[in-house]
Amino acid sequence: MAVKIRLARHGAKKRPFYRIVVTDSESPRDGRFIEIVGTYNPVAEPAQIDLKDERIKHWMESGALPTHTVRNILKNQGFFSEAPQEA
């Protein structure tokens, strides 16, 4: 079972709201998930993002891979610490 951290779409037509979920990679986009680890509302100005940092770290240490979009969201929120620069 390959585990992914990805977006599950909710909300109304033309008003998307996303849950950031941990799910089996073969599950449907909005289908069964293992755990909700955050939310993302791109409609709000500025976009509202709520993350459960400890749970995301736990799942990534367990081998879960974030999708490109989730990786960009995490990077913009400062989730990944930058590698130390060598002199």
PyMOL commands that place a pseudoatom at each C-alpha (Angstrom):
pseudoatom trace, name=CA, resn=MET, resi=1, chain=A, elem=C, hetatm=0, pos=[0.000, 0.000, 0.000]
pseudoatom trace, name=CA, resn=ALA, resi=2, chain=A, elem=C, hetatm=0, pos=[1.595, 3.273, -1.159]
pseudoatom trace, name=CA, resn=VAL, resi=3, chain=A, elem=C, hetatm=0, pos=[0.522, 6.143, 1.073]
pseudoatom trace, name=CA, resn=LYS, resi=4, chain=A, elem=C, hetatm=0, pos=[0.197, 9.699, -0.259]
pseudoatom trace, name=CA, resn=ILE, resi=5, chain=A, elem=C, hetatm=0, pos=[-0.517, 13.078, 1.301]
pseudoatom trace, name=CA, resn=ARG, resi=6, chain=A, elem=C, hetatm=0, pos=[-2.839, 14.849, -1.132]
pseudoatom trace, name=CA, resn=LEU, resi=7, chain=A, elem=C, hetatm=0, pos=[-5.788, 17.220, -1.536]
pseudoatom trace, name=CA, resn=ALA, resi=8, chain=A, elem=C, hetatm=0, pos=[-9.412, 16.067, -1.348]
pseudoatom trace, name=CA, resn=ARG, resi=9, chain=A, elem=C, hetatm=0, pos=[-11.841, 18.588, -2.879]
pseudoatom trace, name=CA, resn=HIS, resi=10, chain=A, elem=C, hetatm=0, pos=[-14.922, 19.725, -0.994]
pseudoatom trace, name=CA, resn=GLY, resi=11, chain=A, elem=C, hetatm=0, pos=[-17.085, 22.833, -1.105]
pseudoatom trace, name=CA, resn=ALA, resi=12, chain=A, elem=C, hetatm=0, pos=[-19.574, 24.080, -3.665]
pseudoatom trace, name=CA, resn=LYS, resi=13, chain=A, elem=C, hetatm=0, pos=[-19.316, 24.580, -7.393]
pseudoatom trace, name=CA, resn=LYS, resi=14, chain=A, elem=C, hetatm=0, pos=[-16.808, 27.364, -8.175]
pseudoatom trace, name=CA, resn=ARG, resi=15, chain=A, elem=C, hetatm=0, pos=[-15.998, 27.610, -4.418]
pseudoatom trace, name=CA, resn=PRO, resi=16, chain=A, elem=C, hetatm=0, pos=[-13.419, 24.872, -3.755]
pseudoatom trace, name=CA, resn=PHE, resi=17, chain=A, elem=C, hetatm=0, pos=[-12.239, 23.948, -0.286]
pseudoatom trace, name=CA, resn=TYR, resi=18, chain=A, elem=C, hetatm=0, pos=[-9.633, 21.252, 0.189]
pseudoatom trace, name=CA, resn=ARG, resi=19, chain=A, elem=C, hetatm=0, pos=[-8.752, 18.859, 2.969]
pseudoatom trace, name=CA, resn=ILE, resi=20, chain=A, elem=C, hetatm=0, pos=[-5.141, 17.731, 3.110]
pseudoatom trace, name=CA, resn=VAL, resi=21, chain=A, elem=C, hetatm=0, pos=[-5.458, 14.000, 3.715]
pseudoatom trace, name=CA, resn=VAL, resi=22, chain=A, elem=C, hetatm=0, pos=[-3.298, 10.917, 4.106]
pseudoatom trace, name=CA, resn=THR, resi=23, chain=A, elem=C, hetatm=0, pos=[-4.658, 8.212, 1.829]
pseudoatom trace, name=CA, resn=ASP, resi=24, chain=A, elem=C, hetatm=0, pos=[-3.817, 5.072, -0.099]
pseudoatom trace, name=CA, resn=SER, resi=25, chain=A, elem=C, hetatm=0, pos=[-2.643, 6.111, -3.557]
pseudoatom trace, name=CA, resn=GLU, resi=26, chain=A, elem=C, hetatm=0, pos=[-5.254, 3.873, -5.201]
pseudoatom trace, name=CA, resn=SER, resi=27, chain=A, elem=C, hetatm=0, pos=[-8.237, 5.437, -3.381]
pseudoatom trace, name=CA, resn=PRO, resi=28, chain=A, elem=C, hetatm=0, pos=[-10.411, 7.946, -5.278]
pseudoatom trace, name=CA, resn=ARG, resi=29, chain=A, elem=C, hetatm=0, pos=[-9.490, 11.630, -4.904]
pseudoatom trace, name=CA, resn=ASP, resi=30, chain=A, elem=C, hetatm=0, pos=[-12.445, 12.410, -2.631]
pseudoatom trace, name=CA, resn=GLY, resi=31, chain=A, elem=C, hetatm=0, pos=[-12.883, 8.864, -1.345]
pseudoatom trace, name=CA, resn=ARG, resi=32, chain=A, elem=C, hetatm=0, pos=[-11.643, 6.935, 1.642]
pseudoatom trace, name=CA, resn=PHE, resi=33, chain=A, elem=C, hetatm=0, pos=[-8.755, 8.445, 3.586]
pseudoatom trace, name=CA, resn=ILE, resi=34, chain=A, elem=C, hetatm=0, pos=[-6.690, 7.467, 6.610]
pseudoatom trace, name=CA, resn=GLU, resi=35, chain=A, elem=C, hetatm=0, pos=[-6.410, 10.829, 8.367]
pseudoatom trace, name=CA, resn=ILE, resi=36, chain=A, elem=C, hetatm=0, pos=[-7.081, 14.547, 7.809]
pseudoatom trace, name=CA, resn=VAL, resi=37, chain=A, elem=C, hetatm=0, pos=[-3.849, 16.460, 8.437]
pseudoatom trace, name=CA, resn=GLY, resi=38, chain=A, elem=C, hetatm=0, pos=[-4.889, 19.941, 7.331]
pseudoatom trace, name=CA, resn=THR, resi=39, chain=A, elem=C, hetatm=0, pos=[-7.142, 22.215, 5.311]
pseudoatom trace, name=CA, resn=TYR, resi=40, chain=A, elem=C, hetatm=0, pos=[-6.589, 24.620, 2.416]
pseudoatom trace, name=CA, resn=ASN, resi=41, chain=A, elem=C, hetatm=0, pos=[-9.011, 27.351, 1.319]
pseudoatom trace, name=CA, resn=PRO, resi=42, chain=A, elem=C, hetatm=0, pos=[-7.693, 29.015, -1.864]
pseudoatom trace, name=CA, resn=VAL, resi=43, chain=A, elem=C, hetatm=0, pos=[-10.773, 31.250, -2.258]
pseudoatom trace, name=CA, resn=ALA, resi=44, chain=A, elem=C, hetatm=0, pos=[-10.044, 33.320, 0.868]
pseudoatom trace, name=CA, resn=GLU, resi=45, chain=A, elem=C, hetatm=0, pos=[-7.772, 36.355, 0.551]
pseudoatom trace, name=CA, resn=PRO, resi=46, chain=A, elem=C, hetatm=0, pos=[-5.105, 35.502, 1.551]
pseudoatom trace, name=CA, resn=ALA, resi=47, chain=A, elem=C, hetatm=0, pos=[-5.486, 31.735, 1.182]
pseudoatom trace, name=CA, resn=GLN, resi=48, chain=A, elem=C, hetatm=0, pos=[-6.180, 30.024, 4.521]
pseudoatom trace, name=CA, resn=ILE, resi=49, chain=A, elem=C, hetatm=0, pos=[-3.985, 27.040, 5.352]
pseudoatom trace, name=CA, resn=ASP, resi=50, chain=A, elem=C, hetatm=0, pos=[-4.212, 24.993, 8.550]
pseudoatom trace, name=CA, resn=LEU, resi=51, chain=A, elem=C, hetatm=0, pos=[-1.714, 22.166, 9.071]
pseudoatom trace, name=CA, resn=LYS, resi=52, chain=A, elem=C, hetatm=0, pos=[-1.161, 19.547, 11.760]
pseudoatom trace, name=CA, resn=ASP, resi=53, chain=A, elem=C, hetatm=0, pos=[2.643, 19.684, 11.617]
pseudoatom trace, name=CA, resn=GLU, resi=54, chain=A, elem=C, hetatm=0, pos=[3.320, 16.801, 13.992]
pseudoatom trace, name=CA, resn=ARG, resi=55, chain=A, elem=C, hetatm=0, pos=[0.995, 14.413, 12.141]
pseudoatom trace, name=CA, resn=ILE, resi=56, chain=A, elem=C, hetatm=0, pos=[2.451, 15.384, 8.759]
pseudoatom trace, name=CA, resn=LYS, resi=57, chain=A, elem=C, hetatm=0, pos=[5.981, 14.738, 10.082]
pseudoatom trace, name=CA, resn=HIS, resi=58, chain=A, elem=C, hetatm=0, pos=[4.827, 11.382, 11.483]
pseudoatom trace, name=CA, resn=TRP, resi=59, chain=A, elem=C, hetatm=0, pos=[3.363, 10.272, 8.159]
pseudoatom trace, name=CA, resn=MET, resi=60, chain=A, elem=C, hetatm=0, pos=[6.335, 11.472, 6.126]
pseudoatom trace, name=CA, resn=GLU, resi=61, chain=A, elem=C, hetatm=0, pos=[8.708, 9.607, 8.456]
pseudoatom trace, name=CA, resn=SER, resi=62, chain=A, elem=C, hetatm=0, pos=[6.500, 6.544, 7.941]
pseudoatom trace, name=CA, resn=GLY, resi=63, chain=A, elem=C, hetatm=0, pos=[7.012, 6.795, 4.178]
pseudoatom trace, name=CA, resn=ALA, resi=64, chain=A, elem=C, hetatm=0, pos=[4.042, 8.864, 2.955]
pseudoatom trace, name=CA, resn=LEU, resi=65, chain=A, elem=C, hetatm=0, pos=[4.862, 10.983, -0.089]
pseudoatom trace, name=CA, resn=PRO, resi=66, chain=A, elem=C, hetatm=0, pos=[3.212, 14.380, -0.653]
pseudoatom trace, name=CA, resn=THR, resi=67, chain=A, elem=C, hetatm=0, pos=[1.906, 15.253, -4.112]
pseudoatom trace, name=CA, resn=HIS, resi=68, chain=A, elem=C, hetatm=0, pos=[3.492, 18.178, -5.970]
pseudoatom trace, name=CA, resn=THR, resi=69, chain=A, elem=C, hetatm=0, pos=[0.726, 20.568, -4.911]
pseudoatom trace, name=CA, resn=VAL, resi=70, chain=A, elem=C, hetatm=0, pos=[0.879, 19.545, -1.251]
pseudoatom trace, name=CA, resn=ARG, resi=71, chain=A, elem=C, hetatm=0, pos=[4.692, 19.746, -1.323]
pseudoatom trace, name=CA, resn=ASN, resi=72, chain=A, elem=C, hetatm=0, pos=[4.425, 23.353, -2.604]
pseudoatom trace, name=CA, resn=ILE, resi=73, chain=A, elem=C, hetatm=0, pos=[1.892, 24.230, 0.115]
pseudoatom trace, name=CA, resn=LEU, resi=74, chain=A, elem=C, hetatm=0, pos=[4.167, 22.761, 2.790]
pseudoatom trace, name=CA, resn=LYS, resi=75, chain=A, elem=C, hetatm=0, pos=[7.199, 24.548, 1.353]
pseudoatom trace, name=CA, resn=ASN, resi=76, chain=A, elem=C, hetatm=0, pos=[5.364, 27.904, 1.343]
pseudoatom trace, name=CA, resn=GLN, resi=77, chain=A, elem=C, hetatm=0, pos=[4.374, 27.369, 4.985]
pseudoatom trace, name=CA, resn=GLY, resi=78, chain=A, elem=C, hetatm=0, pos=[8.021, 26.754, 5.945]
pseudoatom trace, name=CA, resn=PHE, resi=79, chain=A, elem=C, hetatm=0, pos=[7.460, 23.093, 6.762]
pseudoatom trace, name=CA, resn=PHE, resi=80, chain=A, elem=C, hetatm=0, pos=[10.727, 21.959, 5.180]
pseudoatom trace, name=CA, resn=SER, resi=81, chain=A, elem=C, hetatm=0, pos=[13.783, 23.406, 6.878]
pseudoatom trace, name=CA, resn=GLU, resi=82, chain=A, elem=C, hetatm=0, pos=[16.414, 24.578, 4.460]
pseudoatom trace, name=CA, resn=ALA, resi=83, chain=A, elem=C, hetatm=0, pos=[19.592, 22.549, 4.237]
pseudoatom trace, name=CA, resn=PRO, resi=84, chain=A, elem=C, hetatm=0, pos=[22.586, 24.215, 5.897]
pseudoatom trace, name=CA, resn=GLN, resi=85, chain=A, elem=C, hetatm=0, pos=[24.743, 26.019, 3.374]
pseudoatom trace, name=CA, resn=GLU, resi=86, chain=A, elem=C, hetatm=0, pos=[28.396, 25.089, 3.173]
pseudoatom trace, name=CA, resn=ALA, resi=87, chain=A, elem=C, hetatm=0, pos=[30.994, 27.859, 3.222]
for i in range(1, 87): cmd.bond("trace and resi %d" % i, "trace and resi %d" % (i + 1))
show_as sticks, trace
zoom trace
